[in-house]
Amino acid sequence: MSLQRLSAQITVLVFLFLVHGCATMERDIPDRYSADELRGMGEKFLIAEDYNQALKFFHWAKDKNPNDPLTHYDLGITYDELSMSTEALHHLNRAIELSPNYSDAYNALGRHYAREGDLDQAQVNFEKALSNPLYETSHLALFNLGLLFEKRGDPGMALQYYEEATRRFPRYGLAYYRMGKILEAHRMGDEARLAYGKAVEYAPNMPEAHLRYGVMCYLVGELENAFYSLDRVLRLAPNTIMAQEARSYLSHINTVLDTGTGSRPVTTHRDPLTRVEVMRDRDLSTSPSAQVHSHAHGRPSTPSVSEPQVRETPTAPPTQAAIPEGAHQEMVSQKWAYIVQVGSYLHRPNAERLARNLESKGYEATVKEFAHEVLGNLHVVQLKPVGNRSQALELVKSIEKDGMGEAIVIRMSIQ
């Protein structure tokens, strides 16, 4: 439930308590408040989805000001929610008669016709809404046109409308989700994953987006992001089919990560001259073989930090008896390189495109292959290794400042 709806419901409950506490008080309401105040109260009931109470206040407001297009619009969308088609059309058309450039009313009419199955009339009204250059929420009509073209079986046009909606309103999580669905259906996995990442960033309480983002991250080996979003599905929609699917992936992720010992690597580099093991962040301080800054792209609840960090969560040190003789000297003498990794992709051309963009900014980038236990090869974009952690973190800061995305730091042992 959104905070706006919760706040409206609390306000409505308080108001209902006062109103029903005295029958004569309710009869006095139309006389005590102006038309605008009555309409405002009705809108609170509308947000709280108490449509019958909303209608009561909107009609009181209309009786006081019968030519207010806002009130007719509110009446129209309320009747539409109650599936009272004749009344909804009457008030929405009346709102447009009173205000011919009323884009919100055109958009509501379009939604009404789309629900009735009249896609041609729906398109006409969405386009009329967009014809007004002053339409402040034009992304809504664009999104609705996207849905309309999906219903018509034209995902290419739908994708164009969703993209335009996000251009006009970059934080439109629902549009990013629909984009992801289309891209995934057309086997554009990398692009779909990025779209789903935007969806969960801007619509963090949408379980559908978290499920698809979690699955796509799992497929490319971004197991921490996958774990986070799939776990969010369980929290947001615990007793659903979505939750069942999320649990199946979480179970496999836990198996891959070997939860309980924290010692199992997720991926292994194929280069015979080096050894890289990407581990969970809580294992990093004791692992002699790898350290990684966990990539949190698309995780909305992760706090932002002013400095990039390699997270190192302390764990209990091994006892002296558990360390083989000579192991201390081996760990001290171990040589390390630090690699900044910018992204991982299913398709090599996407990785190569990012590498070229990085090179155009002056970075030395390369594309390497990693082995994923389910998908086989993944294509990872990395920068030239540097000799210490500080240099790597400076590169991370620079990459993010240049708008090239988020990056992780991998510590790699050199044999």
Residue, then its C-alpha position, 0 to 999 in steps of 0.5 A: m500500500s502506498l503512503q499516499r493511500l495509507s495517509a488518505q485512509i487514516t484521514v478518511l477514518v478520522f473524518l468518518f468517525l466525526v461524521h457518523g458520531c452525529a447524523t445531523m453533522e453529515r447533513d450539515i456538511p454541504d452547507r459548512y464547506s465550499a465546493d473546492e473543499l468538498r471536492g478535496m474531501g471526496e478525492k481523499f475517499l477516492i485515493a482510499e478507494d472508498y468510492n461510494q463516500a467519494l461520490k457523495f462528496f463529489h455530488w455535493a461539490k457539483d451541486k454547489n458548482p455545477n460547471d467545475p470540470l475538475t468535479h466532473y472529472d472526479l465523478g467520471i473516474t469514480y464511476d469508472e472504478l465502479s464499472m458504471s459506464t454510462e455515468a462515467l462517460h457522461h461526466l468525463n465528456r462534460a469535463i471536456e465540454l467545460s475545458p476542451n484541453y483537459s488532457d487528464a479527462y481525455n486520458a481517463l476516457g482512453r482508459h475507459y474505452a480500452r477497458e471496454g475493448d474499444l482500442d480505436q476510441a482509446q487511441v483517439n483519446f490518448e492522442k488528444a491528451l498528448s496533443n496538449p503541449l502543456y500536459e504535465t503528466s503526458h507520460l501517463a498517456l504515453f504509457n497507456l498507448g504502450l499498453l494499447f499496442e501490446k494488446r494489439g500485438d505490436p510490441g515494437m510500437a509499445l516499446q517506443y511509447y514506453e521509452e518516450a514515457t521514461r524520457r519525459f518522466p525518468r523515474y517511471g518504474l512501471a514503464y521500465y517494467r513493461m519495457g523489460k517484459i518486451l525485451e525479455a520476450h524478444r531474448m534481449g536479456d541484457e537490455a531487459r535486465l537493465a530495464y528491470g533494474k530501473a523498475v525496481e529502483y523507481a518502483p521498489n514495492m513492485p513484486e513483479a519487477h523484483l521477480r523478473y530482475g532477480v531472475m535475470c540477475y541470477l542468469v548472469g551471475e549477479l547473485e547478490n542482486a538476485f538474492y536481494s530482489l527475490d527476497r523482496v518478492l517474498r516480503l512483498a507478495p508472500n503467499t503468491i505464485m511469484a513467491q513460489e518461483a522466487r523461493s525456487y531460485l533462492s534455494h538454488i542461490n543458497t546452494v551455489l553460495d554454500t550458505g553456512t560455510g561461506s567458502r564456495p566461489v561463485t565464478t572462476h576466471r578462465d585465465p590460467l595465469t590468475r585465480v579469481e573467486v568472487m565471494r559473498d561480501r561477509d567472507l572477504s576479510t578471511s578469504p586469501s583468494a578474493q575480495v569484491h565490492s558487492h555490486a548493488h546496481g538497481r537495489p533501491s534500498t541500498p544506502s548511497v555512500s560518498e566514497p566507493q568501498v570494498r566492503e569487508t565484514p569481520t569474521a572470526p579469525p582461524t585458530q593457530a592450529a587450523i593454519p597449516e605450517g608455512a601458510h602465514q608466510e604464503m599469505v604475507s608474500q601473496k601478490w595481488a592485482y585490483i581490477v575494476q569491473v563495470g558490467s557483465y553481459l550475456h551477449r558479447p556485442n553489448a559488452e564490447r559496446l560498453a568497452r568502446n564507450l569506456e575507451s572513448k573516455g580514456y579508460e583501458a577496457t577489455v572484455k573477458e569471458f567468465a564461466h557461469e554454471v548454468l549459462g556458460n560464457l558471460h562477457v565481463v567488461q574490466l579495466k586494466p589491473v592496478g597495483n593497489r586498492s586506492q587506485a581501484l577505488e579512484l577508478v570507481k569514483s571516476i567511472e561513476k562520475d563520468g556516468m558509465g554506471e556502477a562498478i565493483v572492485i575485484r582483488m585477484s591473486i597473481q600466481 
